[in-house]
Amino acid sequence: MSKQTLIPIGPYHPLQEEPELFKLYCDGEIVKDVKWETGYNHRGIEKLAEQKSYEEVFFLVERICGICSTSHPFAFANSVEEIVGVEITNRAKYIRSIIGELERIHSHLLWVGLAGHFLGYNTVFMWAWKYREPVLDLFEMIAGNRNNYAMFKVGGVRRDIENQKIPAIQEMLDLVKKKTDLLVGAVMDDPVIHARTKGVGILTKQDILDFAAVGPTA
């Protein structure tokens, strides 16, 4: 049995956006196990929220992540509405879903680009971030901001999506889908990416099912 080598990454590292520690247990080029430690940067969001009104908390929680500013206000809105028994309109549900899905698209493209950068393959990084730009433009058109959209409130949303904007949204999404399909094909078929990722850090299909891994993780 070969001896495993421990390679620590973090908690503070130039490649990481947040302070966290990854302990990689490697057998040669193969990552056999990973231990993850977090909690190096506690910002006291929970305590700060105790001093805010329900409306003010939305502006606080959407800044928990500086890039993805929908998931936390979405969760907070759902929690408060369930507690007080508020039912929102179908149109508000649709608008929330649209904002959430647009964020999912830009978030996935962001991490595909970063994955390419970490692999030393900056062509993928540039492609992914280029195709992410139209999605951020849609946020600016809908909410006025490319980030921190302030779309959520208890009982609905702060802004409607005007009917005259819908064709532009559809046209932009058609463009993003076409470009993303090209990106996926390029990434999946690229021998450089295969050489740098195949067999390194194995996540089996059964592990994915057992741990409910979704999105970029899977």
C-alpha positions in Angstrom: 0.0 0.0 0.0 1.5 3.3 -1.1 1.9 6.2 1.4 -0.5 9.1 1.1 0.7 12.7 1.0 -1.2 15.5 2.8 -1.4 18.7 0.7 -3.1 21.6 2.5 -4.7 24.3 0.5 -5.7 27.4 2.4 -7.2 28.7 4.6 -5.8 31.7 2.8 -4.8 31.1 -0.8 -4.6 33.2 -4.0 -6.9 30.9 -5.9 -9.6 30.9 -3.2 -12.4 33.5 -3.1 -13.2 32.7 0.6 -11.0 31.6 3.6 -11.4 27.8 3.9 -9.0 24.9 4.4 -8.9 21.9 2.1 -6.7 19.0 3.2 -6.0 16.8 0.2 -4.8 13.3 0.8 -3.0 12.3 -2.4 -1.5 9.1 -3.8 0.8 10.4 -6.4 -1.4 12.4 -8.8 -4.6 10.9 -7.4 -6.6 12.7 -4.7 -7.9 9.9 -2.5 -9.7 12.0 0.1 -10.5 15.6 1.1 -11.2 17.1 4.5 -12.8 20.5 4.4 -12.7 23.1 7.2 -14.6 26.4 7.2 -15.5 29.1 9.7 -12.4 31.3 9.3 -14.3 34.4 8.5 -17.5 34.8 10.6 -19.2 38.1 9.8 -21.9 38.1 12.4 -24.8 38.3 9.9 -27.2 36.4 12.1 -26.6 38.8 15.1 -26.8 41.9 12.8 -30.1 40.7 11.4 -31.7 40.7 14.9 -31.4 44.5 14.8 -33.1 44.9 11.4 -36.7 45.0 10.2 -37.9 42.2 7.9 -37.5 44.5 4.9 -33.9 45.6 5.9 -32.8 42.0 6.3 -33.2 41.4 2.6 -30.5 43.9 1.8 -28.3 42.3 4.4 -28.6 38.6 3.4 -28.2 39.3 -0.3 -24.7 40.4 0.5 -23.7 37.2 2.2 -22.3 36.2 -1.2 -20.8 38.9 -3.2 -21.6 37.2 -6.5 -24.8 35.1 -6.0 -27.2 37.5 -4.4 -30.5 35.7 -4.9 -30.3 32.4 -3.0 -30.2 33.9 0.5 -33.0 36.5 0.0 -35.0 33.8 -1.7 -34.6 31.5 1.3 -35.4 34.3 3.7 -38.5 35.3 1.9 -39.8 31.7 1.8 -39.1 31.3 5.5 -40.9 34.4 6.6 -43.9 33.8 4.3 -44.3 30.3 5.6 -44.1 31.4 9.2 -46.7 34.2 8.8 -48.9 32.3 6.2 -48.4 34.7 3.3 -49.3 33.4 -0.2 -47.7 35.3 -3.1 -49.2 35.7 -6.5 -48.3 33.4 -9.4 -46.7 36.3 -11.3 -44.4 37.0 -8.3 -43.5 33.3 -8.2 -42.6 33.3 -11.9 -40.5 36.5 -11.5 -38.7 35.0 -8.5 -38.0 31.8 -10.6 -36.7 33.8 -13.5 -34.3 35.7 -11.3 -33.2 32.5 -9.6 -32.6 30.7 -12.9 -30.7 33.6 -14.5 -28.5 33.6 -11.4 -28.0 29.9 -11.7 -26.8 30.3 -15.3 -24.4 33.1 -14.6 -23.1 31.3 -11.5 -22.4 28.1 -13.5 -20.6 30.0 -16.2 -18.6 31.8 -13.6 -17.4 28.5 -12.1 -16.8 26.9 -15.4 -14.5 29.8 -16.2 -12.7 29.6 -12.9 -12.2 25.8 -13.3 -10.6 26.5 -16.6 -8.4 29.1 -15.0 -7.4 26.8 -12.2 -6.4 24.2 -14.8 -4.2 26.7 -16.5 -6.6 26.8 -19.5 -7.6 30.4 -19.8 -9.3 30.0 -23.1 -12.2 28.3 -21.3 -12.1 31.1 -18.7 -12.4 33.8 -21.3 -15.2 32.0 -23.2 -17.3 31.3 -20.1 -17.0 34.8 -18.7 -17.7 36.3 -22.1 -21.0 34.3 -22.4 -21.9 35.2 -18.8 -21.9 39.0 -19.6 -25.3 38.9 -21.5 -26.9 37.3 -18.4 -25.6 40.1 -16.2 -26.9 42.6 -18.8 -30.4 41.0 -18.3 -30.2 41.6 -14.6 -29.3 45.2 -15.2 -32.3 45.6 -17.5 -34.7 43.9 -15.1 -33.5 45.2 -11.7 -31.1 48.1 -12.5 -28.1 46.2 -11.1 -25.8 43.5 -12.4 -25.5 42.3 -8.8 -27.4 42.8 -5.6 -30.7 43.0 -7.5 -32.9 43.8 -4.4 -35.8 42.0 -6.1 -37.3 40.1 -3.1 -39.6 41.2 -0.4 -42.1 39.5 1.9 -45.2 38.9 -0.1 -43.7 39.2 -3.6 -41.1 41.1 -5.6 -40.1 44.8 -5.7 -40.2 45.1 -9.5 -42.3 43.7 -12.2 -40.9 42.5 -15.6 -42.6 44.7 -18.1 -44.1 42.9 -21.1 -42.0 45.0 -23.6 -38.8 43.6 -22.1 -39.8 39.9 -22.6 -38.7 39.7 -26.3 -35.3 41.1 -25.4 -34.9 38.6 -22.6 -35.9 35.7 -24.9 -33.5 36.9 -27.6 -30.6 37.2 -25.1 -31.3 33.7 -23.6 -31.3 32.1 -27.1 -27.9 33.7 -27.7 -26.5 32.4 -24.4 -27.9 28.9 -25.0 -26.3 28.7 -28.4 -22.9 30.0 -27.1 -23.1 27.7 -24.0 -23.8 24.7 -26.2 -20.6 25.5 -28.1 -18.7 25.9 -24.8 -19.9 22.6 -23.5 -18.9 20.8 -26.6 -15.5 22.4 -26.6 -14.9 21.5 -22.9 -16.2 18.0 -23.1 -14.2 17.1 -26.2 -10.9 18.9 -25.3 -8.0 16.5 -24.7 -6.1 19.0 -22.5 -9.0 19.1 -20.0 -9.3 15.4 -20.1 -5.6 14.9 -19.4 -5.7 17.3 -16.5 -8.9 16.0 -14.8 -9.5 12.3 -15.7 -8.8 10.0 -12.8 -7.8 12.9 -10.4 -10.3 13.3 -7.5 -12.8 10.6 -8.3 -16.5 11.3 -7.6 -18.5 8.2 -8.5 -22.1 8.2 -9.6 -23.1 6.4 -6.4 -21.4 9.2 -4.3 -23.3 11.8 -6.3 -26.6 10.0 -5.5 -25.7 9.4 -1.8 -24.7 13.0 -1.1 -27.3 14.6 -3.5 -24.5 16.5 -5.3 -26.0 18.9 -7.9 -24.8 21.7 -10.2 -21.1 22.1 -10.9 -20.2 19.6 -8.1 -21.8 16.8 -10.1 
